[in-house]
Amino acid sequence: FYSENIMSTEPVIKKLPSTSYSLQANLATLARINPDHTEGLKRLNIHTISDLLYHFPTRYESSEGIKTIDSLVLGETVTLYGHLKGAKAKKTWKTRMPSAEAYLEDGSGRVKVMWFRQPYMAKVAEREGLVKITGKVAGSEGKLYITNPAVEKAEMMPAISHESLFGGDDPTLFAVYAETKGISSLWFRHAVERVMRSGVAETIDDIIPEKLRTEYSLPKAATALIWIHTPKSQKDADVARKRFAFEEVFSIQLAVQQARALGAQKEAPALTVNRTMVDDFIADFPFTPTAAQKDAIDTILSDFKKPHPMMRLLEGDVGSGKTAVA
């Protein structure tokens, strides 16, 4: 697990006006939900504010270097997000070179996109919908266009021009979630941001004791939720994921120890073991038991003598002698 001291970098969130919310409250108390959202959230088994917070991103995409159309500068290579419209194949005016062109719109403006010697891109551009394009800004001032850009289908439009959850500049990473019809990653980002601004995440009971968090340099639950949904860096996201992985293993260990403690309180008959009979039985094996097999047998026989139920799992590779021990 992450070993650096990260406890001094707690994020400070710009909060909504003070209101009391519950983690178990219906998500509709904090997020705008229409009928399509309701059906989509039901398919994802998301009903409460807590369910939303624990619907973690599947991955992240970087917004570093992404521009808007109204900020283009001649000669630079840029990445833009938007919708391609008016795609068509044509030939250039002077050289009659086969080409394709379209217009990209992103909400801040519109720019022509040109693919020289690639007339087939007209069909590609026609069917892609929301896209991410990367290419060079060419043309002249007032008549800019993007030349021969690479085109990828985009899952969502990054929010590169809005104020961030923390104030100041936006994070360079944005979350991509498991989606369903009616619920996009962009919707999740906005819903999570509103939940975070409400302060309700800070009311989460952290099951990992502070002593363990300090020992393993783990952030508290509220901080980890911010970092996993709205990381400012990949390091934040990695630390958050490791914290929740630790939490999952820790929860399993707690459940096992609780079951073991309860089992120790129950009564069971203590059995007398005839060791001579056991040794004679083992002597009939067509092989000599290994040290590990003998140790497993001795541990199990020792449990027989105790006045409470046994709780053991016999584990081993194929051919390791589990059946003989049993």
C-alpha positions, 0 to 999 in steps of 0.5 A: 500500500501507498507508503508516503505521508499523505495525511497533510493534503486534505482537500478543502471543498467549496460547500453548498449552504448548510443543510442536513442530509443523510447518506441513506436519503434518496438520491433525489434529495440532492440530484436532479432526477428525471424518469430516464435517470430513475430507470438507469439508476435502478439498473445500476442499483443506485438508490441512495446518496451512499450508493452514488458515492460508492459507484466508483469510476472505472477509469480516468481521462486527462483534460490536460492540453484540451482546448475549446474552439474559441481559444485556438491559436494558429500553428498549435496542435490541439485536442478538442471535444465536440460534435462533427456536423456537415461531413462530406467528401470533396476535392480541393479547389486548386489541386483537386485533391480528394479530401473530406471536411466537416465542422466541429462544434463544442459550445464555444464556437465552430471550426472547420475540420479538413482531411486531405487525401482521406475522403473516407473520413466523411463517412467516419465523421458522419456516424461518430457523434461526440468525438475527441479530435487531435490535430494541428490548427492551420489556415489564417487568422479568422479562417482557422481549420484543423488539418488531418486530425485523429478522431476518436469516439468520446464517451463524455465531454470533459468539463474544462471550463467550469470552476472545480470542486476545490476552487481554482483550476479544474483537475486534469483528470475526469472520471469515466463511470460504468454507464447505462441508458439515461445515465452518462458519466457527465451526469455522474460527475455533476451528481457527485460534485453536488453531493460532495459540496453538501458535506454529507460525505464527511458524516461517513463512519470510517471503519478503519481505525485512525491508528491503522490509517496512520500506520499504513498512510491511508486517507480517511473515508471522506477524503478517499471519496473525493480523491476517487471521484475528482482526483487532481492527479493520478496519485490521488486516484491510486491512493484512494483505490488502495484505501478502499481495497484495504477497507475491503480486505479489512472488512472481510477479516473483521467478519471472519474474526467475528465469526470465529469469536462467536464460534468460540462461545458455542459449545461442542462435545470435546472428543477423545482422539485415539492417536494409535488408531490414527497413526496406523491409518496414516501408515497405510497411505501409499506414500509418506506424509509431508511435514505440511500434511502432518502439521494439518492433521495434528492441528485438526486433531487438536481442535477435536479436543476443544469444547467448541466448534472447529473453524478450519479451511484446508487449503492446498494445490491439486495433488497436495494431499487434501483428501488424505488429510481429510 
